[in-house]
Amino acid sequence: MIHHYLMVSSMLMFLPILFYYTRGVYSIIETALATLLFFQICLALVFWYQPVKNSLIHYVDGRMAKVCIVVFSLYTLFLKNCYVEYKVTFLMCLLISLGLFFEGNEHSKREWCCRDHIIYHCWFHIFISMGCFFTFI
């Protein structure tokens, strides 16, 4: 049941969406990104409710997460008009997130849903959530 912590950490990604819709400034691209993130969160919640390694939902969730990371990164780093400091902070969140993901992945290869895998992946969700805020600033 420790994997249910990943459901909670996945829900943290609702905060950047909430921030986007409450700030009152909208764009087509950022609305599309918020929608994409919403669907990714839903996939993550379904997967982490009962995480079966190499299942169809595991595959779809993983691919969609990678698409989100690439699309959010390209938009925030190259298209979004914002301060360089925001882009650098976003990049730092992204790099830390990737490091946490890969470390958690190493633990999951040894033992699926072990304590260390879950802890690293929770931290991954936390840093990804922080990075998403910079997309919507």
C-alpha positions as CSV (number, residue, x, y, z in Angstrom):
1,M,0.0,0.0,0.0
2,I,3.0,2.3,0.2
3,H,2.5,3.0,-3.5
4,H,-0.6,5.0,-2.6
5,Y,1.7,7.8,-1.6
6,L,2.4,8.2,-5.3
7,M,-1.3,8.9,-5.8
8,V,-1.0,11.8,-3.3
9,S,2.2,13.1,-4.8
10,S,0.6,12.9,-8.3
11,M,-2.3,15.1,-7.0
12,L,0.2,17.8,-6.3
13,M,0.3,18.5,-10.0
14,F,-3.3,19.8,-9.7
15,L,-1.8,22.9,-7.9
16,P,-0.1,24.4,-11.0
17,I,-3.4,23.8,-13.0
18,L,-5.3,25.6,-10.2
19,F,-2.8,28.4,-10.2
20,Y,-3.2,28.8,-14.0
21,Y,-7.0,29.0,-13.9
22,T,-7.1,31.4,-10.9
23,R,-4.5,33.9,-12.1
24,G,-6.9,35.1,-14.8
25,V,-4.5,35.3,-17.8
26,Y,-5.0,32.6,-20.4
27,S,-3.4,31.5,-23.6
28,I,-4.4,28.7,-26.0
29,I,-1.0,27.0,-25.6
30,E,-1.1,27.1,-21.8
31,T,-4.7,26.0,-21.7
32,A,-3.7,23.0,-23.9
33,L,-0.7,22.3,-21.5
34,A,-3.0,22.5,-18.5
35,T,-5.4,20.1,-20.2
36,L,-2.5,17.7,-21.1
37,L,-1.3,17.8,-17.5
38,F,-4.8,17.1,-16.2
39,F,-5.0,13.9,-18.4
40,Q,-1.5,12.9,-17.2
41,I,-2.6,13.3,-13.6
42,C,-5.7,11.1,-14.2
43,L,-3.5,8.4,-15.9
44,A,-1.0,8.5,-13.0
45,L,-3.8,8.2,-10.4
46,V,-5.3,5.2,-12.2
47,F,-1.8,3.6,-12.5
48,W,-0.7,4.2,-9.0
49,Y,-4.0,2.9,-7.5
50,Q,-2.9,-0.6,-8.5
51,P,0.6,-0.4,-10.1
52,V,1.2,-3.4,-12.2
53,K,4.6,-3.3,-13.8
54,N,4.6,-3.5,-17.6
55,S,0.8,-3.3,-17.8
56,L,-0.9,-1.3,-20.5
57,I,-1.7,1.5,-18.1
58,H,1.9,1.5,-17.0
59,Y,3.0,1.9,-20.6
60,V,0.5,4.6,-21.5
61,D,1.2,6.6,-18.3
62,G,5.0,6.4,-18.9
63,R,4.7,7.5,-22.5
64,M,2.3,10.3,-21.7
65,A,4.6,11.5,-18.9
66,K,7.5,11.7,-21.3
67,V,5.4,13.6,-23.8
68,C,4.4,16.1,-21.0
69,I,8.0,16.6,-19.9
70,V,9.2,17.2,-23.5
71,V,6.3,19.5,-24.4
72,F,6.4,21.5,-21.1
73,S,10.2,21.8,-21.4
74,L,10.2,23.0,-25.0
75,Y,7.4,25.5,-24.3
76,T,8.9,26.9,-21.1
77,L,12.5,27.0,-22.2
78,F,12.1,28.2,-25.8
79,L,8.7,29.7,-26.4
80,K,7.5,31.2,-23.2
81,N,8.2,34.9,-22.8
82,C,9.4,35.2,-19.2
83,Y,12.4,36.1,-17.2
84,V,15.6,34.1,-17.7
85,E,15.7,33.4,-14.0
86,Y,12.3,31.6,-14.3
87,K,13.7,29.5,-17.2
88,V,16.9,28.7,-15.2
89,T,14.8,27.7,-12.1
90,F,12.5,25.6,-14.3
91,L,15.6,23.9,-15.8
92,M,17.0,23.2,-12.4
93,C,13.6,21.6,-11.3
94,L,13.7,19.6,-14.5
95,L,17.2,18.3,-14.0
96,I,16.6,17.4,-10.4
97,S,13.4,15.7,-11.4
98,L,15.1,13.6,-14.0
99,G,17.8,12.6,-11.5
100,L,15.2,11.6,-9.0
101,F,13.3,9.6,-11.7
102,F,16.3,7.7,-12.8
103,E,17.4,6.9,-9.3
104,G,13.9,5.7,-8.5
105,N,13.9,3.6,-11.7
106,E,17.2,1.9,-10.6
107,H,15.5,0.9,-7.3
108,S,12.4,-0.3,-9.1
109,K,14.5,-2.5,-11.3
110,R,15.8,-4.3,-8.2
111,E,12.4,-4.4,-6.5
112,W,9.2,-3.1,-7.9
113,C,7.4,-0.6,-5.6
114,C,10.1,-0.9,-2.9
115,R,10.4,1.9,-0.3
116,D,13.3,3.7,-2.1
117,H,11.5,3.5,-5.5
118,I,8.4,5.1,-3.9
119,I,10.4,7.8,-2.1
120,Y,12.4,8.9,-5.1
121,H,9.3,8.9,-7.3
122,C,7.4,11.0,-4.7
123,W,10.2,13.5,-4.8
124,F,10.1,13.4,-8.6
125,H,6.4,14.3,-8.5
126,I,7.1,17.2,-6.1
127,F,9.8,18.7,-8.3
128,I,7.8,18.2,-11.5
129,S,4.9,20.0,-9.8
130,M,7.2,22.9,-8.9
131,G,8.5,23.0,-12.5
132,C,5.0,23.2,-13.8
133,F,4.4,26.4,-11.9
134,F,7.1,28.1,-14.0
135,T,5.2,27.1,-17.2
136,F,2.1,28.9,-16.0
137,I,3.8,32.0,-14.4
